[in-house]
Amino acid sequence: MKLRVESARIDDVLEDVVRVNEKHRVDGNGQRIETGTIYSVKVGGQKVYAVARGTAEEGVISMDEAIRDRLRVSLGDTIDPLFA
C-alpha cells in the first residue's frame, strides 16, 4: 500500500507515535495491528519501532521529524511501508 507522509500531530511529537488508518495498519500476515501496540515500521532498509495509533484519514501515514529522519523520508513522500 502506498501512503503519503504527513507531519505528526503536536501531541505526538517526540512520543514515538506513527498514525495510520486501521484498514492499512496490518502486518505481513494480514493481521490487524491494534492501537497502542508497539510495532515496527520499515521503509527500504530503515526500521523504527513506534506506538500504533489511528487516524480517520486514509492513504496517509503521520510521524514526527525524528521518525522521518530515522526512516530517511520527507513530508509529502509516497512510501510503501512494511508493518510488523
C-alpha positions in Angstrom: 0.0 0.0 0.0 1.2 3.5 -0.8 0.9 6.1 1.9 1.7 9.8 1.8 4.0 11.0 4.6 2.4 13.8 6.8 3.5 15.7 9.9 2.6 14.3 13.3 0.0 15.9 15.5 1.6 18.3 18.0 0.7 15.8 20.8 2.6 13.0 19.0 5.9 14.9 18.6 8.7 13.0 20.4 6.2 10.3 21.6 7.3 7.7 19.0 3.8 7.6 17.6 3.0 6.6 14.0 -0.6 7.1 12.8 -2.1 5.1 10.0 -5.8 4.4 9.3 -6.7 1.0 10.8 -7.6 -0.5 7.4 -3.9 0.0 6.3 -2.4 -1.0 9.7 -1.8 -4.7 9.1 1.3 -6.8 9.4 2.8 -9.1 6.7 0.3 -11.8 7.6 -2.7 -9.6 7.1 -3.3 -9.4 10.9 -4.6 -6.0 12.2 -2.2 -4.1 14.5 -4.2 -2.8 17.4 -4.0 0.7 18.6 -1.4 1.1 21.4 0.7 -1.8 20.2 4.5 -1.2 19.7 5.2 -2.2 16.1 8.0 -1.9 13.5 7.7 0.4 10.5 10.2 -0.5 7.8 10.8 1.7 4.7 13.6 0.4 2.4 16.4 -0.7 4.6 15.4 1.6 7.5 13.3 0.4 10.5 11.9 2.1 13.6 9.7 0.9 16.4 6.6 3.1 17.2 3.3 3.1 19.0 0.5 2.3 16.7 -2.3 5.0 16.6 -5.1 5.5 14.2 -6.3 8.4 12.0 -9.5 8.9 10.1 -7.6 9.9 7.0 -6.9 7.1 4.5 -3.8 7.0 2.4 -1.6 8.9 4.9 1.0 8.0 7.5 1.8 10.6 10.1 5.0 10.8 12.0 7.3 13.4 13.6 10.5 14.7 12.2 12.7 12.4 14.4 11.0 9.3 13.0 11.0 10.7 9.4 14.8 11.3 9.8 15.4 7.7 11.0 13.3 6.3 8.1 15.0 8.7 5.7 11.7 10.0 4.3 10.3 13.5 3.9 7.0 15.3 4.2 4.9 14.6 1.1 6.8 11.4 0.1 4.8 8.5 -1.0 6.1 5.3 0.7 5.2 1.6 0.8 5.9 0.8 4.5 6.0 -2.7 5.9 4.5 -3.2 9.4 5.2 -6.0 11.9 
